[in-house]
Amino acid sequence: MKIRVKLLAFSLLRDVLGREEHLDIEEGSTVAQLLDRLRKKHPALAKIEEKTPVIILVNGRREEQSYKLKPGDEVALVPPVSGG
């Protein structure tokens, strides 16, 4: 069975993934599985991840890649912010 999640990308990730997308994924999929799917569709994502870690927020909360996604979850990918 498929579920639908919303993907949001920020900063340089937006250039690769687009700002917002709704994705249909298999029920029981984890954040790690979603990221693998995105890397296959957008190979530039893996290159970005080599240089900078990506913060994963699910419904506004930081989650591990083992988090099992639920219908309607909002997954945000955010590169770390530095200032100075």
Phi, psi and omega per residue, in radians:
M1 nan 2.493 -3.124
K2 -1.720 2.590 2.996
I3 -2.186 2.800 -3.136
R4 -1.977 2.291 3.051
V5 -2.179 2.782 3.127
K6 -1.860 2.282 3.119
L7 -1.904 2.263 3.049
L8 -2.086 2.404 3.111
A9 -2.208 2.483 -3.078
F10 -2.180 2.751 3.064
S11 0.984 -2.334 -3.072
L12 -1.145 -0.384 3.085
L13 -1.185 -0.516 3.119
R14 -1.110 -0.618 3.131
D15 -1.101 -0.540 -3.121
V16 -1.561 -0.787 -2.993
L17 -1.732 -0.275 -2.987
G18 1.534 2.881 -3.040
R19 -1.280 -0.756 -3.022
E20 -2.613 2.467 3.135
E21 -2.680 2.501 3.013
H22 -1.753 2.287 -3.085
L23 -2.141 2.417 3.019
D24 -1.714 2.124 -3.110
I25 -2.256 2.887 3.123
E26 -1.209 2.414 3.062
E27 -0.994 2.395 -3.115
G28 1.566 -0.011 3.122
S29 -1.168 2.562 3.112
T30 -1.724 2.949 3.054
V31 -1.037 -0.703 3.134
A32 -1.033 -0.732 3.123
Q33 -1.162 -0.660 3.081
L34 -1.108 -0.768 3.131
L35 -1.105 -0.700 3.092
D36 -1.042 -0.754 3.111
R37 -1.077 -0.755 3.141
L38 -1.150 -0.662 3.117
R39 -1.124 -0.640 3.112
K40 -1.198 -0.694 -3.129
K41 -1.323 -0.578 -3.082
H42 -2.288 1.424 -3.089
P43 -0.971 -0.445 3.124
A44 -1.113 -0.410 3.118
L45 -1.058 -0.757 3.141
A46 -1.089 -0.656 3.118
K47 -1.141 -0.679 3.092
I48 -1.134 -0.758 -3.113
E49 -1.117 -0.475 3.089
E50 -1.147 -0.561 -3.058
K51 -1.645 -0.535 -3.066
T52 -2.564 2.372 3.099
P53 -1.188 2.652 3.128
V54 -1.920 2.255 3.082
I55 -1.500 2.307 -3.113
I56 -1.915 2.133 3.061
L57 -2.024 2.309 3.038
V58 -2.060 2.046 -3.091
N59 0.951 0.673 3.066
G60 1.452 0.025 -3.132
R61 -2.041 2.437 3.102
R62 -1.183 2.286 -3.103
E63 -2.298 2.735 3.064
E64 -1.380 2.834 3.141
Q65 -1.210 -0.230 3.116
S66 -1.453 -0.083 -3.131
Y67 -1.051 2.259 3.092
K68 -1.502 2.143 -3.086
L69 -1.297 2.557 -3.139
K70 -2.062 2.782 3.119
P71 -0.964 2.318 3.088
G72 1.487 -0.046 3.104
D73 -1.045 2.563 3.071
E74 -1.940 2.033 -3.106
V75 -1.847 2.112 3.124
A76 -1.963 2.312 3.067
L77 -1.903 2.102 -3.015
V78 -2.292 2.182 3.010
P79 -1.283 2.692 3.122
P80 -1.046 2.597 3.135
V81 -1.837 2.349 3.049
S82 -2.176 2.641 -3.121
G83 -2.412 3.135 3.125
G84 2.910 nan nan
